[in-house]
Amino acid sequence: MKISHTREAPSATHIAAAALAALGAASAIPIPLAQLDFAGLINVFNIDHGDSPHALLVIAAVGGMLTFAVLALALAGSLLAATGARSARTLLIAAALAGLVTAMPLWIPAGVLIGVAALLLGPNSDRPTPGSRTKRNLRSASGVDTRPLRQGET
């Protein structure tokens, strides 16, 4: 395996993916703000939680904090996509799926944008895809002696 420290300039696809991911993350910024406002931790939208049970407020606060973490993950994936890093696709897929867990109905538009950005980056070239030929032996070599035979051995 050859490790090269020279990096090519990012392609137009990488720039487009980074822009889509950043747009998706930016459009989702109000979601955790609303969650934390409902929980009473901040007052951005003047949301009154009324007589909501304390447990619901705790769930909203935890969800808001986790959604902020997902936004950071999406922005990190966007930055990596702009630089042409291979791990950008993995981060963007993780952010799109984690956002669905933390803020399901509101996250769908942002998740779609982030997911499309991940699809634009394409599959990782290091991983074999189904039906592709790899250069390595996929069978186990246990019990096989790979030592070359010497003269007179059979």
Secondary structure, DSSP 8 states (H G I E B T S, - for coil): -----------HHHHHHHHHHHHHHHHTTHHHHHHHHHHTS--SS----TT--HHHHHHHHHHHHHHHHHHHHHHHHHHHHHHT-TTHHHHHHHHHHHHHHHSHHHHHHHHHHHHHHHHHH-S-TTS--TT---SS--S--TT-------TT--
